[in-house]
Amino acid sequence: MRFFVTKDLNKNSALKLIIFFSLIFFLGLIVTNFLFMYKIGFTPSQVTSYYLGNPEIFRQPKSYGSLVEETHFHLFAMGIILMTLNHLMLFSKLKDSYKIWIIIISFTACLLDIASSWLVRYVSSHFSIVKVSSMIVEQVFLVLLIYIIIKSIFTKENNEVIYK
């Protein structure tokens, strides 16, 4: 754990290997997220049909219990994933202002993604726009975080692009 406190990431090849394989798992998560998004749909009308049901295709509305299970899992899993990725991103040489915006946007997009399922189902189908946009922003920022982490631990320290 001391490596995460002392910034010795670039000096420990075993830790780099652990991080690299963890990032592969996170990339797999992103792929399966897109497969799940495909199931829900990428348009507001498809999202509305998924959560509110559609008698034309014999789709039942999402149940309260189903949303509770989905929310319970996603709050825990995505909280841990975002905490891990954002924590590792802090060791990059990005400007602090970029880091803060990445943290805010990644967590906010995830919370909106989770909350919008409930909002579409129980408040208004107009929240389906929030669902679609937050799902996409969430995935973009997961990819961005992984890119920043890979770039920061697998390149020499004197290579600077949008860094300090």
C-alpha angles and dihedrals in degrees: 000000000000089000090067091052102042098041094238092142094120093049098057117068093185091056090048089053092051091049092046093053091044089054090052088057090049090051088052087053090054091051092051090045089059090048089052090046088052088056091051095040138242098245129071091242092053091049091049090050091049095052102031098036130239121236092197091067095029094248116156121217115262109267126234090245092051091052091047091053092046092048094046093053096042096048091055100038098042091043090057094042094049092044090052096046095043090047091053090045089058088070092060121097094244116134112269092242091058091048092052093049092048090051094047095045096044095051094040093050090051093048091048090049091054096041095045091064088064092041093053092046100043109017114031140331087230088080088071087088088058090049094053096043095044092049090053095044090048092054093045091053093047088055091045092051092050091048092050092048094048091046094048098048100036101045130069116266096244094061105100128176114152091357133117 
